[in-house]
Amino acid sequence: MSTQHIEFIQDVLISIHANIRELTERKNFADPEELNHIEAKLLAYTEVLAILRFSAEDFGIDRKSIGL
């Protein structure tokens, strides 16, 4: 895998983790309507990370090498 591809994947992962942190913090101050939306987004981000982990394994990519 080229350095450019690794950097791209790591940038995406950094964004996903930042969004998870932000939503987790917002969850503490959210009203009930917003809370459902936040929890749904957190679930979606978690699923995306799981998909990336499984795909990395399927393709024989060392998860640690790309930040998973």
Secondary structure, 3 states (H helix, E strand, C coil): CCHHHHHHHHHHHHHHHHHHHHHHHHHCCCCHHHHHHHHHHHHHHHHHHHHHHHHHHHCCCCHHHHCC
